[in-house]
Each structure stands twice: as C-alpha cells, then as structure tokens.
Amino acid sequence: MLECLPNLSKPSSDEKDAWIVRLLDELKALRGAVKNLQDRVTSLEAENENLRAENQQLREENKELRGKLAKNSQNSSKPPSSDGLKKPKPKSLRKPSGKKPGGQQGHSAARLEMVEQPDHTIVHSVDACQQCGHSLESVAAVDCRRRQVVDIPPMQLEVTEHRAETKCCPGCGCRSEAMFPESVKTSVQYGVRIKALLVYLNQYQLLPYDRTCQLVEDLFSRTISQGTLYNWNLTCYRNLASTEEQIRQAILASEVVHFDETGIRQQGKLHWLHAASTSRLTFYGLHARRGAEAMIDLGILPHYTGHAVHDHWKSYFTFSCDHSLCNAHHLRELTYLVEQDQQAWAASMIDLLLEAKEISEATPENCLAEDAPELASIRLRYDALIAKGLEQNLLPLVQEESKKKKRGRPKQSKAKNMLDRLRDFKPQVLAFLTHPLIPFDNNQGERDIRMAKLKQKISGCFRGPQGGDIFARIRGYVSTLRKNDHSILAGLQSTFRQPPKLPAGIIAAE
C-alpha cells in the first residue's frame, strides 16, 4: 500500500490523511470479506450437517427396506405363501439323523390286506385241460388262487320309506295311528348320513358351497341348493353349543395349552380366528378384535391357571397364568439377524437353543431338574450371549446436540429388541427345560390354526354374518374327534340327533 504514496520520505499531511482513509476502507472491506467467508463456512457446515443427517436417514431407510425384502418364511414369521415365485432355499435347523429315507425298522406297516369274508365272489373256472384239451366242465376244483379288488359300490342314494300303520279297534271301532320317528318330519327329506358327509366336506375338507353341491349332482344325480347346505351347517352349529362348552371347560382344566390367532375376513372386514388347543382338544373362536378384548370375550385365558404357550403377542401377558414362549419364532428371528445384520451372538444363541432342546428331549422325564448341572450351564451361556449382544447393539446414551429431538423413546434396532425380549423373558424362553409337558415351540397351536388360512385362500372370506362362527365351532369339534381317533362322520351324524356328545374318555383323559 505504501507504493501508492508519491513520496515516502516527506508525505504531506493531506497525503497522510488520504492514505489513512484508504487504509481504513480497505480494512473495512477485508473485514466484510472475512465476515462473508465466515457466514459461508457456517452455512456450508449447516448444509453439510443436514446432508449427513439426511444420508444417515436414507441409510437407515435403505437398511430397513432391504431387511423387509430379505424376510421370508425361513427367517421370520411370514407364511410360505408370501414367498412368491422366489422360494428361499430350505434351511432346516435340524441335524441329519443318518437314517435312510422311508419306513424305519420296527415301524407299524399299513398296507392293503385281504379280507376273509368278501362282499362278492366271482369264480373263474377252467373248462378244458391246458395239455390235452379234455373237457373239465364236470370236474370239481381241487384248489383255487385268490385275488381281491377293493372298490366302492355304485354311487347312489338309498331311500328308506317309513309307513305308519292305521288300525281299527274291533271292540270300539276307534282308528289308531302309529307315530313316525321324531327325526322323520316331512314327506320327503334327506337323512343324517348325507347331511354329515356334506358338512364334513364343506367345513373340514374346505370344499366351497358351490363345489360341494356340484359334487352331489355329479355323484348322485341329485340337486341340493347352497341354501340347504347352509341350513345343515347352521343346524350342526346350533346343536354343538353345549359340546363346545365341554371342550372349553376341558381346556381350562389342562395343564398346558397352546394359543395362536390369525386374521380372516368376514363380510369384507378383518376378523381374528383365535385357537386354544392341546394334543387332544381344539377350540376356535372368531372375534372382530385380536387383543385382550377378544381373549376375554372367548372366555378361556381370563380363567386359565396353567401354562400358556404362545408367540409373545403382548396381549397374552395381560393374563395371570404362567407363560411359555415359542422358540421356533425365536430361531427364525435369530436367523434373520445372522443373515442380514451379521450378529455373531445370534448364531451362537441358535446353537445353544437347539442344544438345550436336544438335552431336554434326551432325558427320560423330557426335562431337567432344577439342580442339574446341564441346566446351570445353559443358563450361564444364555446370559453371556445376551451380554455379548447388548455390548454390540447398545444405543448411545447421549444424542448429538445437532440432531433434532423427537418425542418418545428412540427407535431400537431389531437386534436390540430381540435381545431385550430374550433378557426380560428368560424364564419363559427356557420353560421347556424344567417342565415335562411344555414343548420347545408352539407348533401344536400353529398346526391347529393353519387350515384357517387355507380356508381363506380357497373361499376368500365368510360372506354371511355367521359363517365364521359356524366354521369355528364345527371345525373345533371335528378337530377334537380327529385328535382322539374317533369317527368324524359318526360324530357329525350325532349333531343332527340332539344333544350331540363327545365320545366317552375325551374329557376324562384331559
């Protein structure tokens, strides 16, 4: 700046003033430039921070979306029907048994056997000698070989006519008429066997109304309307009310009961089919709600005092009975954490749970004593894996000041949620180790609920206001008969002769 002065050695006072003014202006301009640079840097830092936050949010959303796309029936609770065309490769957690496929030595064989008294006999005679041609028509047979063909008789309906006689008394001349059986009410009607068969096909084998009626026409050349079939179902449903209550009371008296629920549509609205079952009993109830309100209305869990096995749906924990969690669900969710989040502790937890299952099944009592060293070892390893997982997935206690605070608790990862569940519900997860009747999983409940999804897949939904209730009650009764190896058709026939009863021994056995 000094170069601009004409004479540095002897500047005049005016030149000094001009030089000072010019210097102050340049200093002011320099300060403005610095201020602008500072504002620009601050703006860029804020923009950069916003981009970082946006990038982090996009990363989390991307991870969440990738996680949803990666879910299938092998690593989550999604049903196999949701896998679409890209079926995942089977990943069974069972270890190879080393046995060859097929029936094992000592198993009870089931094959077609000859009967001693066939319904029909056809004799095939030999008329001439196969060597010399001599006639054998009058020669008695010395032996015969037997072969039997098992088939159904010609398909036709059998008509039984009831005749009520009228007689005149020779003493007083009074005309007396016999009474028809109570079940024979009209001039022409269908019998209980065909009613039971069609109810069985429609409600248990899940044939839709239209196809069930078409089957009758194809097999017997008779026309039955869908309304008639619905009335038979409704009669069966009403007559089974007391039987359903018997099943409910027997389930309440059971030591271990499996619970599950699934969505199903009635009249275009989502309802929930709730199941409570044992190895010998099945109860179904349809309700508009899924949670505690439905469970209270169905009348089992509020009064149950045994062990409830379920899949950790929070509504179950509102009831004071003992609880046991399904470890099949845990294995699937842990598999997801191994595949998608590379959680090493999850792989070790899978191995530990499967090992615990093998140990409990290998004991004669199907469980371990409280003082068993194997039980203590499993619990210690369980706790160590939870601690290892929490160390890997612990959320930061202090949020960055630049981040915008949100109401409520911060969202946790799937791994952290799983760890919290396994930590907080350790006794319920490992209950199968110390109780002989509590299973490792809730497969019993899932098997009993699975056919309802097939019903919805075939028929879409229940169109009438009582369709779901009819299905639930009849299905529960038939399932109970099936579990106890009783004739289903004989049981359904009894529902048309009031009052239907469960076969002797089913309730007492529980």
Secondary structure by P-SEA (a helix, b strand, c coil): ccccccccccccaaaaaaaaaaaaaaaaaaaaaaaaaaaaaaaaaaaaaaaaaaaaaaaaaaaaaaaaaacccccccccccccccccccccccccccccccccccccccccbbbbccccbbbbbbbcccccccccccccccccbbbbbbbbbccbbbbbbbbbbbbbbbcccbbbbbbbccccccccccccaaaaaaaaaaaccccccaaaaaaaaaaaccccccaaaaaaaaaaaaaaaaaaaaaaaaaaaaccbbbbbbbbbbcccbbbbbbbbbcccbbbbbbbccccaaaaaaacccccccccccccccccccccccbbbbcaaaaaaaaaaaaaccccaaaaaaaaaaaaaaaaaaaccccccccccaaaaaaaaaaaaaaaaaaaacccccccccccccccccccccaaaaaaaaaaaaccccccccccccccccaaaaaaaaaaaaaaaaacccccccaaaaaaaaaaaaaaaaaaacccaaaaaaaaacccccccccccccc
